[in-house]
Amino acid sequence: MKNVFMYIILALLFTTPSYAQRSIKVPSRFVETRPPATPSKAWHRLNASNKEFRVRNLEGALEIKHARPMNWTHLSISGGILKGVNYGEFGGSLTFTPDDNSQQPVEIKTGNVLFIFTLHNKIYFIEGLTHMSINRGALYELSRDGAHFTYKQLLDFDDAPEALAIYKDQLLIAGYSSFYIVNNFKNETIFKQTFWAGLYPNSIAAFDDENVFIGMRGGIVKLDLIKRAMVFYKND
C-alpha cells in the first residue's frame, strides 16, 4: 500500500505544470541597456532622438512600430462620436458629434483630453498636462441622458498620464515619470521619478504581470509588476 501512495506522489510531482516566467521576444535591434541617469549625456541623447516607438500585444507577440504623434482620441457611442483633443499648453476639449449632420456638436468639457474608454459598460476619460511647472492629470466618469452629458471626477494624478492600457479590469498608466495601477478606482504608484521623464511614453503592451512593455522615445521599457523591476531596451 505504501508503494502505491509513493507512485501517486511521484506521478503528481512529474506531471505538475511548470510556472516559469514567460519569455517575450524583444527584436534584436533593441539592446538591453542600463537606464540612463537623469540628467546625463545618455539621457539627453535619448531626449533629442527623433525615434518614437509604439508597442502592442499582437496575438501574444510583441509588436514594435514607429509612433506618430497624435493630439486627439475618439470613441464611437450610440448616436455619434466622442472626441477628445489635446493641444498641450493651448488647451483642448471633449466633444460629442452626432451622427445626424443636422445637429451641432456638443462641447462637454474643456481640458487636455488624452483617453476616452469604456469599462464595465461605463464611459470614462482622462485628462493630463505637463508644461513647465504643471504636471497633473485626472480621471472622470461620463454620464449621458439623451443629448445631455455630465461628468464627475474620480481620481487625481500628481503625474500627467501619457499612455494607457486596460489589463485584468485594471488601468495601467504610464505617467510623465511614473507608472500607476488603478484598481476599483484606487490609484497605486508602482514606479515614480523614473528615467523616462522627458522620453514621452506613448503606449503599453501587457502580456502578464511580469511582462508589461512601454513604448517611448529612443527605445522601450519592460516592467515586472511583481518584483517592481524594469529593463530598458535602447534602439541601436
C-alpha positions as CSV (number, residue, x, y, z in Angstrom):
1,M,0.0,0.0,0.0
2,K,2.9,2.4,0.9
3,N,4.4,1.7,-2.6
4,V,1.1,2.7,-4.2
5,F,1.0,6.0,-2.4
6,M,4.6,6.6,-3.4
7,Y,3.9,6.1,-7.0
8,I,1.0,8.5,-6.9
9,I,3.1,11.2,-5.2
10,L,5.9,10.7,-7.8
11,A,3.4,10.9,-10.6
12,L,1.9,14.2,-9.3
13,L,5.4,15.6,-9.0
14,F,6.4,14.8,-12.5
15,T,3.1,15.9,-14.1
16,T,2.6,19.2,-12.2
17,P,3.0,22.0,-14.8
18,S,5.8,24.5,-14.5
19,Y,5.1,28.1,-13.9
20,A,8.3,29.6,-15.0
21,Q,8.3,33.2,-16.1
22,R,7.1,33.7,-19.6
23,S,9.6,34.9,-22.1
24,I,8.5,37.6,-24.6
25,K,10.9,38.0,-27.5
26,V,12.3,41.5,-28.0
27,P,13.6,42.3,-31.5
28,S,17.3,42.2,-31.8
29,R,17.5,45.9,-32.8
30,F,16.6,46.7,-29.2
31,V,19.5,46.1,-26.9
32,E,19.2,45.7,-23.1
33,T,20.9,48.8,-21.6
34,R,21.2,50.3,-18.2
35,P,18.6,53.0,-17.8
36,P,20.4,56.4,-18.0
37,A,20.7,58.7,-15.1
38,T,18.5,61.8,-15.3
39,P,20.0,64.1,-16.4
40,S,23.1,62.7,-18.2
41,K,24.6,62.7,-21.7
42,A,23.0,59.4,-22.4
43,W,19.5,60.7,-21.3
44,H,19.9,63.9,-23.4
45,R,20.7,61.8,-26.5
46,L,17.5,59.8,-26.0
47,N,15.5,63.0,-25.3
48,A,16.8,64.5,-28.6
49,S,16.1,61.3,-30.6
50,N,13.6,61.5,-33.5
51,K,12.7,57.9,-33.0
52,E,9.4,57.2,-31.1
53,F,8.4,53.6,-30.7
54,R,4.9,52.2,-30.1
55,V,4.3,48.8,-28.6
56,R,1.3,46.4,-29.0
57,N,0.4,42.9,-27.8
58,L,-0.4,41.3,-31.2
59,E,-1.8,37.8,-30.6
60,G,0.7,37.1,-27.8
61,A,3.7,38.6,-29.6
62,L,5.4,42.0,-29.0
63,E,4.9,44.3,-32.0
64,I,7.0,47.5,-32.1
65,K,6.5,50.2,-34.7
66,H,7.4,53.8,-35.2
67,A,4.9,56.0,-33.4
68,R,3.3,59.0,-35.0
69,P,2.3,61.9,-32.7
70,M,-1.4,62.3,-32.2
71,N,-3.3,65.0,-30.4
72,W,-6.7,63.5,-30.5
73,T,-8.7,60.4,-29.5
74,H,-12.2,59.2,-30.1
75,L,-14.8,56.7,-29.0
76,S,-17.9,55.7,-31.0
77,I,-21.1,55.6,-28.9
78,S,-24.8,55.3,-29.7
79,G,-25.8,58.2,-31.9
80,G,-22.4,59.7,-32.5
81,I,-18.7,60.0,-31.6
82,L,-16.9,61.4,-28.6
83,K,-13.8,63.2,-29.5
84,G,-11.0,64.4,-27.2
85,V,-8.3,66.8,-28.3
86,N,-5.1,67.8,-26.6
87,Y,-3.2,70.9,-27.7
88,G,-0.8,71.0,-24.7
89,E,-0.5,74.4,-23.1
90,F,-3.0,75.7,-25.7
91,G,-5.8,73.6,-24.1
92,G,-8.2,71.0,-25.6
93,S,-11.8,69.7,-25.2
94,L,-14.2,66.8,-25.1
95,T,-17.0,67.0,-27.6
96,F,-19.8,64.8,-28.9
97,T,-20.5,64.9,-32.6
98,P,-24.0,63.4,-33.5
99,D,-24.3,61.1,-36.5
100,D,-27.2,63.3,-37.6
101,N,-25.5,66.1,-39.6
102,S,-28.3,68.5,-38.9
103,Q,-27.3,68.6,-35.2
104,Q,-24.4,70.6,-34.0
105,P,-21.5,69.1,-32.0
106,V,-21.8,69.5,-28.2
107,E,-18.8,70.6,-26.2
108,I,-18.9,68.6,-22.9
109,K,-15.7,69.9,-21.2
110,T,-12.6,72.0,-21.9
111,G,-9.3,70.4,-21.0
112,N,-6.5,68.3,-22.3
113,V,-8.3,65.1,-23.0
114,L,-5.9,62.2,-23.6
115,F,-8.0,59.0,-23.4
116,I,-11.7,58.0,-23.7
117,F,-12.7,54.4,-23.0
118,T,-15.4,52.1,-21.7
119,L,-15.1,49.7,-18.7
120,H,-18.0,47.7,-17.3
121,N,-20.4,49.4,-19.7
122,K,-19.5,52.9,-18.4
123,I,-17.6,55.7,-20.2
124,Y,-14.5,57.3,-18.7
125,F,-12.0,59.9,-19.9
126,I,-8.6,61.0,-18.7
127,E,-7.0,64.5,-18.8
128,G,-3.4,65.4,-18.4
129,L,-0.9,68.2,-18.9
130,T,2.8,68.5,-18.5
131,H,4.1,72.0,-19.2
132,M,6.8,73.9,-17.3
133,S,5.8,73.7,-13.6
134,I,2.4,72.0,-14.4
135,N,2.3,68.2,-14.1
136,R,-1.1,66.7,-13.4
137,G,-4.0,64.7,-14.5
138,A,-7.4,63.4,-13.6
139,L,-9.8,60.5,-14.3
140,Y,-13.5,61.2,-14.9
141,E,-16.7,59.2,-15.4
142,L,-19.0,60.4,-18.1
143,S,-22.8,60.0,-17.9
144,R,-25.4,60.6,-20.6
145,D,-29.1,61.4,-20.7
146,G,-30.0,61.7,-24.3
147,A,-28.1,64.6,-25.7
148,H,-27.1,65.8,-22.3
149,F,-23.7,64.8,-20.8
150,T,-22.4,65.2,-17.2
151,Y,-19.2,64.1,-15.7
152,K,-17.7,63.6,-12.3
153,Q,-14.0,63.4,-11.2
154,L,-12.9,60.1,-9.7
155,L,-9.2,60.4,-9.3
156,D,-6.4,63.0,-9.3
157,F,-2.9,62.1,-10.7
158,D,0.1,64.0,-9.4
159,D,2.0,63.0,-12.6
160,A,0.4,63.5,-16.0
161,P,-0.8,60.3,-17.7
162,E,0.8,59.7,-21.1
163,A,0.0,56.0,-22.0
164,L,-2.9,53.8,-21.0
165,A,-3.9,50.1,-21.2
166,I,-6.7,48.1,-19.7
167,Y,-5.5,44.8,-18.2
168,K,-7.4,42.5,-16.0
169,D,-10.1,45.2,-15.4
170,Q,-7.3,47.4,-14.1
171,L,-5.9,50.6,-15.7
172,L,-2.2,50.6,-16.4
173,I,-1.0,54.1,-16.8
174,A,2.5,55.3,-17.7
175,G,2.9,58.9,-16.5
176,Y,5.4,61.5,-17.4
177,S,7.8,60.0,-14.9
178,S,5.8,57.3,-13.1
179,F,3.7,54.2,-13.5
180,Y,0.3,53.7,-11.9
181,I,-2.2,50.8,-11.5
182,V,-5.8,51.9,-10.9
183,N,-7.9,49.1,-9.5
184,N,-11.5,49.7,-8.5
185,F,-10.6,53.4,-9.0
186,K,-8.0,53.3,-6.3
187,N,-4.6,54.5,-7.5
188,E,-1.4,52.8,-6.6
189,T,2.0,54.2,-7.7
190,I,4.3,51.3,-8.8
191,F,7.2,53.4,-10.0
192,K,7.9,57.1,-9.5
193,Q,10.6,59.6,-10.7
194,T,11.7,57.2,-13.4
195,F,14.4,57.9,-16.0
196,W,11.7,58.1,-18.8
197,A,10.7,61.6,-17.7
198,G,11.1,63.6,-20.9
199,L,11.0,60.4,-23.1
200,Y,7.3,60.6,-23.5
201,P,5.7,57.2,-23.1
202,N,3.0,56.6,-25.8
203,S,1.8,53.0,-25.5
204,I,1.6,50.0,-23.2
205,A,1.5,46.3,-24.1
206,A,0.6,44.0,-21.2
207,F,1.1,40.2,-21.5
208,D,1.2,39.2,-17.8
209,D,2.3,40.8,-14.5
210,E,5.9,40.1,-15.4
211,N,5.8,41.4,-18.9
212,V,4.5,44.8,-19.4
213,F,6.1,46.9,-22.1
214,I,6.1,50.6,-22.6
215,G,6.9,52.3,-25.9
216,M,8.7,55.7,-25.8
217,R,11.3,57.9,-27.4
218,G,14.6,56.1,-28.0
219,G,13.5,52.6,-27.0
220,I,11.1,50.5,-24.9
221,V,10.9,49.5,-21.3
222,K,9.9,46.2,-19.8
223,L,8.3,46.2,-16.4
224,D,7.9,43.4,-13.9
225,L,5.0,44.4,-11.7
226,I,5.6,41.6,-9.2
227,K,9.2,42.4,-8.5
228,R,8.8,46.1,-9.3
229,A,11.7,45.9,-11.6
230,M,12.4,47.4,-15.0
231,V,14.6,46.8,-18.0
232,F,15.4,49.3,-20.7
233,Y,15.9,48.3,-24.3
234,K,17.6,51.0,-26.4
235,N,17.2,51.1,-30.1
236,D,20.6,50.6,-31.8
